[in-house]
Amino acid sequence: MTAFETSLDANPPTDSGHRFDAGRRWDASLDLGFALRRDVTRLVHARHRGPLRVQRPFHPEGPQGACHVYLLHPPGGLVSGDALSIDVGVQGGAHALLTTPAANKLYRADSHGVACRQQARLRVGEEAILEWLPQETIAFDGARGEQLTSIELAGSARCLGWEVMALGRPASRLPYASGRIDQHFRLTRDGRPLWLERQPLDPAHPRFRGCWGQGGATVQATLWAVGLADETEAVEALRQRLDTSTRWAATGRHGVLLLRYLGQECREAWALCEAAWRVLRPRLLGREACVPRIWRT
């Protein structure tokens, strides 16, 4: 018997079949595959389990443009024991844009402190393009969870995406005063790591308030772009065209452009990411931004 199995047996299921430890899981998964068919990107593979779905893909930019797909999670949020897994594969030459219709929510953990988990594995083939543009995640006070984003690029693949996290609900006077969210980012090209990062979001940790860390910010965002012809020029374009009054910075290293935001306003963070996307998309893809209509509904 493994140590993991032993730890689970220490808190066996109740007579009802429920358990109240880390072994309690409600899994949902979504596996998507995109490929070129007669010069048009098609969703050629879609398999789901549990409450994860996609709407019918469409091409608002024309047949040779990106295939737009909306990821749907009908519950609208994660509770203790939920585990969401999203796997996206974009084959050579294809171009997919994925977004969500609404914010994701991480609800307060139960009295046993069981965490939730969400992971996204994004695989992009040679000459392929992926735009990963989910709406923000809102962590309620007391939420405990883990977010993992893995981006695997092959050769000349290009990718642009973001993650926006809002901690607590200040407008309702419900700050993020307890809990812990662990975020992991991993980006590789041909198996070679380009960007590896892990950060805990824990209001009890000195980093959360320290000026050397979170600095008390309740909203943070990270945007990445990989495959730019000239990172330096792109960073300068962002500095010239974006609002310099907001708390953000952009850098480029090892072929990865990163834009970071730390502040107090979720709308400000979202507006910043959308504006940066409008600046970077023509440079990365040779196409102007085509805003998903779901963002305007």
C-alpha positions in Angstrom: 0.0 0.0 0.0 1.4 3.4 -0.9 1.6 6.4 1.4 -1.1 8.1 -0.6 -3.5 5.2 -0.2 -2.7 5.1 3.5 -3.5 8.8 3.9 -6.8 8.2 2.2 -7.7 5.3 4.4 -7.2 7.5 7.4 -10.4 9.3 6.4 -12.6 6.6 4.8 -15.9 7.3 3.0 -19.0 7.7 5.1 -21.9 5.3 4.9 -23.4 7.5 2.2 -20.3 7.0 0.0 -19.0 10.6 0.5 -15.6 11.4 1.7 -14.2 14.6 3.2 -10.5 14.6 2.5 -8.2 15.1 -0.5 -9.5 11.9 -2.0 -12.8 13.5 -2.7 -12.9 14.5 -6.4 -15.5 15.5 -9.0 -13.6 15.3 -12.3 -14.5 17.1 -15.5 -12.4 17.1 -18.6 -12.3 18.5 -22.1 -10.1 17.3 -24.9 -10.0 19.4 -28.1 -8.1 19.0 -31.4 -7.8 21.5 -34.2 -6.5 20.8 -37.7 -6.4 22.4 -41.2 -8.9 20.9 -43.6 -8.8 22.4 -47.1 -7.0 25.5 -45.7 -9.7 26.0 -43.0 -9.1 25.4 -39.3 -11.6 22.8 -38.1 -12.4 21.4 -34.7 -11.7 17.8 -35.6 -11.8 16.2 -32.2 -13.9 17.0 -29.1 -14.4 14.8 -26.2 -15.7 15.8 -22.8 -16.5 14.2 -19.4 -18.6 16.0 -16.8 -19.7 19.6 -17.0 -17.4 20.9 -19.6 -18.6 21.7 -23.1 -17.9 23.8 -26.2 -20.3 25.8 -28.3 -20.3 25.2 -32.1 -17.0 26.6 -33.5 -17.3 29.5 -36.0 -15.1 31.7 -38.2 -15.9 35.4 -37.7 -12.7 36.4 -39.5 -13.5 34.4 -42.6 -12.6 30.8 -43.6 -8.8 31.5 -43.4 -9.0 33.2 -40.0 -9.0 31.7 -36.5 -11.5 29.1 -35.5 -13.3 30.7 -32.5 -14.5 28.3 -29.7 -16.1 29.1 -26.4 -15.4 26.9 -23.4 -18.5 26.3 -21.3 -18.5 25.3 -17.6 -22.2 25.3 -16.7 -21.7 25.3 -12.9 -19.8 28.6 -13.3 -17.3 27.8 -10.6 -15.3 25.3 -8.6 -16.0 24.0 -5.1 -14.0 21.7 -2.8 -13.0 18.5 -4.7 -13.7 19.8 -8.2 -11.0 19.0 -10.7 -11.2 20.4 -14.2 -8.8 19.3 -17.0 -8.6 21.0 -20.4 -6.3 19.6 -23.1 -6.1 21.5 -26.4 -4.1 20.4 -29.4 -3.6 22.7 -32.5 -2.0 20.8 -35.4 0.4 22.2 -37.9 -0.8 25.4 -39.7 -4.1 25.6 -37.8 -5.2 28.7 -35.9 -7.6 28.5 -32.9 -8.9 31.2 -30.5 -10.4 30.0 -27.2 -12.2 32.0 -24.7 -15.0 31.7 -22.1 -18.4 33.4 -21.8 -18.0 34.5 -18.2 -15.7 34.7 -15.2 -14.6 31.5 -13.5 -15.1 31.4 -9.7 -13.3 29.5 -6.9 -15.7 29.3 -4.0 -14.8 29.1 -0.3 -13.4 25.7 0.7 -15.5 23.4 2.9 -14.8 23.0 6.6 -12.3 20.2 5.8 -10.2 22.5 3.6 -10.4 20.3 0.5 -8.9 22.1 -2.4 -10.1 22.4 -6.0 -7.9 22.1 -9.1 -7.9 23.4 -12.6 -5.3 22.5 -15.3 -4.9 23.5 -18.9 -2.5 21.7 -21.3 -2.1 23.7 -24.5 -0.1 22.0 -27.4 0.7 24.0 -30.5 2.2 22.3 -33.6 4.6 23.6 -36.3 3.3 26.9 -37.9 0.2 26.7 -35.8 -1.3 29.5 -33.7 -3.2 29.4 -30.4 -4.9 32.4 -28.7 -5.9 31.5 -25.1 -8.1 34.3 -23.8 -10.2 33.2 -20.9 -12.2 35.7 -18.8 -11.0 36.3 -15.3 -11.0 34.0 -12.3 -12.5 35.2 -9.1 -11.3 33.6 -5.8 -13.7 34.0 -2.9 -12.4 34.4 0.6 -11.4 31.1 2.0 -10.9 29.5 -1.5 -8.2 26.8 -1.7 -7.1 25.6 -5.1 -4.4 25.0 -7.6 -4.1 26.3 -11.2 -1.7 24.8 -13.7 -1.1 26.1 -17.2 1.2 24.2 -19.4 2.0 25.4 -23.0 4.0 23.1 -25.3 5.1 24.7 -28.5 6.7 22.9 -31.5 9.2 24.6 -33.7 7.7 27.8 -35.2 4.4 27.6 -33.3 3.0 30.9 -32.0 0.9 31.6 -28.9 -0.7 34.5 -27.2 -2.7 34.3 -24.0 -3.4 35.6 -20.6 -4.6 34.7 -17.1 -6.4 37.3 -14.9 -7.0 36.6 -11.2 -9.1 38.6 -8.8 -8.9 37.9 -5.1 -11.9 38.4 -3.0 -15.0 40.6 -3.7 -14.0 44.1 -2.5 -17.2 45.7 -3.8 -19.2 43.4 -1.4 -16.7 44.2 1.4 -15.5 40.6 1.3 -11.7 40.7 0.9 -9.6 37.7 0.4 -8.5 37.3 4.0 -7.9 33.5 4.1 -7.2 30.6 1.8 -4.5 29.8 -0.7 -4.2 29.5 -4.5 -1.2 28.0 -6.0 -0.5 29.0 -9.6 1.9 27.2 -11.9 3.0 28.2 -15.4 5.2 26.2 -17.7 6.0 27.1 -21.3 8.3 25.1 -23.5 9.4 25.0 -27.1 10.5 21.7 -28.5 10.8 20.5 -24.9 13.1 23.3 -23.9 11.8 25.4 -21.0 11.3 29.1 -21.8 9.2 30.2 -18.8 8.7 28.3 -15.5 6.9 29.9 -12.7 5.1 29.1 -9.5 3.5 31.5 -7.0 1.4 31.0 -3.9 -1.4 33.5 -3.3 -1.8 33.3 0.5 -2.9 36.3 2.5 -1.1 34.9 5.6 2.3 34.9 3.8 4.5 38.1 4.1 4.8 38.1 0.3 1.1 38.9 0.0 1.6 42.3 1.7 5.3 43.0 1.1 6.3 45.5 -1.5 8.7 42.9 -2.9 5.8 40.6 -3.7 2.0 41.0 -4.1 2.1 44.4 -2.4 -1.5 44.1 -1.2 -2.8 44.0 -4.7 -6.1 42.1 -5.1 -6.0 41.7 -8.9 -3.2 40.4 -11.0 -2.8 39.5 -14.6 -0.1 37.9 -16.8 -0.1 38.1 -20.6 2.3 36.2 -22.8 3.2 36.3 -26.5 5.6 33.8 -28.1 6.8 34.0 -31.7 7.1 37.8 -32.2 9.6 38.8 -34.9 10.9 41.7 -32.8 10.2 41.6 -29.0 11.9 44.9 -28.3 9.8 46.8 -30.8 6.7 45.1 -29.4 7.5 46.1 -25.9 8.1 49.7 -27.0 4.8 49.7 -28.8 3.0 48.6 -25.6 4.7 51.3 -23.6 3.7 54.0 -26.2 0.1 52.9 -26.7 -1.1 51.6 -23.4 -2.2 53.6 -20.4 0.9 54.4 -18.4 -1.0 55.3 -15.3 -1.9 51.6 -14.5 0.4 49.2 -12.6 1.9 47.1 -15.4 5.3 46.3 -16.9 6.4 44.4 -20.0 9.6 42.5 -20.7 10.9 40.1 -23.4 13.3 37.3 -22.8 14.2 34.0 -24.4 11.6 34.6 -27.1 8.7 35.2 -24.6 7.1 38.6 -24.1 5.5 38.9 -20.7 3.2 41.7 -19.5 2.3 41.9 -15.8 -0.4 43.8 -13.9 -0.8 44.3 -10.2 -3.6 46.5 -9.0 -7.1 46.7 -7.4 -9.4 46.8 -10.4 -10.5 43.7 -12.4 -11.9 45.8 -15.2 -8.7 47.7 -15.4 -6.7 44.5 -15.7 -9.0 43.1 -18.3 -9.0 46.4 -20.3 -5.2 46.4 -20.2 -5.0 42.8 -21.5 -7.4 43.4 -24.3 -5.6 46.6 -25.3 -2.3 44.8 -25.3 -3.8 42.0 -27.4 -4.9 44.6 -30.0 -1.3 45.9 -30.1 0.4 42.5 -30.3 -1.9 40.5 -32.5 -1.0 42.3 -35.8 2.7 41.9 -34.9 2.4 38.2 -34.0 -0.2 37.0 -36.5 -0.4 39.7 -39.2 -4.1 40.2 -38.4 -6.1 42.9 -36.5 -7.8 41.8 -33.3 -11.3 40.3 -33.8 -13.1 40.7 -30.5 -15.1 37.6 -29.6 -18.8 38.7 -29.5 -19.4 36.9 -26.2 -17.3 39.6 -24.5 -19.9 42.2 -25.5 -23.0 40.3 -24.3 
